[in-house]
Amino acid sequence: MRALAHALVVVLLAAALGGCATWSWWPFRPAAMLLIRADRAADELRFRQALALYDEFLARYPDDAEAARVLESRDTVAAIVTTREELIRLRSQLRARESEVTKLREEVARLRQEVSSRQAETDKLRADLERLKQMDLRLERVR
């Protein structure tokens, strides 16, 4: 009889706990546990994991009392993930542009040096031409 009483108590306790797991106020129901994991992931800045957990929550428990809050949290986390991806992309583009600017500055410096060198050569040739003209004029005067 005592074993039967224990078995009955265990069955009643299991039924009570199983029934409590479906109540919205029960803190250890599967939906609440999943939400706790998702919120913890978001708090710990693991946004991709949090996003996946929020999506799982909404897929499994769309009618839960917390679904509206979860949807807002999910949208916020999704915006953070999207913004971070955009930031990574923009930083990569910025590094590429900075590299391009460095190369262009080097090219401009090289071209300026070349222009300066050619200008000096032009000045030298102009001076040589002027000397040749002067020599030619002297030769014509002598004749």
N, C-alpha and C positions, 0 to 999 in steps of 0.2 A: 504494500500500500504506500509506503514511504517513497519508493522508487517511482510509483505512478504520480505521486504528488510533485516530485522533483521534475519529472518529465513534463507534467502539466505547466509548472511554473516556467520551465525553459521555453515551451511552446508559446505560452502567453507573452513572455518577455520578448521572444523573437518576433511575434506578431506585432507587439506594441512598437518595438524599435523599427521594424519594417514599415509600419504605418506612419511612424514619425518621420521617416526618411522622405516621405512624399509631401509632408506639410511644409508650407513655405517658410514658417518661422524656425524650423529645425536647422540648426547651424551646420550639421554634418551631412546634409543631403547632398547628393552628387552635384547638383547645379551649383550649390554654394561653394563646394570644394573646388570645382572648376573655376568659378569666379575668383576665389581667393588666389588660386595659382596665376590666373591672368593678371589680376591686380598686382600681385607680387612681382611678376615679370616686368610689368610696366614701371613699377616703383624702382626696380633694379636696372632700369634703362635697357632691358632686353626687349626692344620694341617689336621686332619681328616675331619673337616667340609669343609675346602678349597678343599681337594681332591674330596669330593663328589660334590661340586659346579663346579669344573673344569670338572669332568666327565659329569655332567649334561649339561654344556656348550657345550662340544664336541659332546654329543649325540644330542642336539637340534640344534646346529649351526655348523655343521662340515665344511661348506663352508665359514664361516665368515672370514673376512680379518685378524682377530686376532687369528684364530685357531692354527696357527703354534706356536705363542708365548704361547698360552694357553697349548698346548701339552708339550712344554718345561717346563713351570711352573708346570704342573701336574706331569711330570716325576720327577722334583726336589722335589716336596712336597711328592710324593710317596716314594722317596728314604729317605727322612727325617723320614717319618712314619715308614718305614721298619727298618731304623737304630735305631730309638728310641725303637721299639719293641725288637730288638735284644739286645740293651743295657739293657732293663728291664730284659730280659731273662738271660743275662750274669750276671747281678748284683744278681739276685736270685740264680743262680748257685754258684756264689762266696760266698754268705752268707751261702749256704748249705755246701760248701767246708770248709769255715772257721769254721763252727760249727763242722764238722767232724774232722778237724785238732785239735780243742780244745779237743774233746773227746779222740782222739788218744794220744795227749800229756798227758792227765790225765791218760790214760791207761799205757803209757810208764813210767810215774812217779810211778804209783802203782806197776808195774812190777819191776822197779829198786829197790823200797823199799822191795819188796818180795825177790829179789835176794840178797840184802844186808842182810836181816834177815836170809835167808837160809845160806848165807856165814858165818854169825856169828855163827849160829847153827852148821855148819860143822866144824868151827874152834874149837868150844867148844867140840864137839864129838871127834875131832882129839886129842885135849889135854887130854881128859878123856882116850882115847885109849892109848896114850903114858904113862900116869900114871899107867894104868893097866899093860902095858908091863913091866914097871919098877918094879912094885910090884911083878909080876910073876917072873922076873929075881931074885929079892931078895929072894923070897921064894925058888927058885931052889937052890940058893947058900947056903941057910941055911940047906937044907936037905943033 
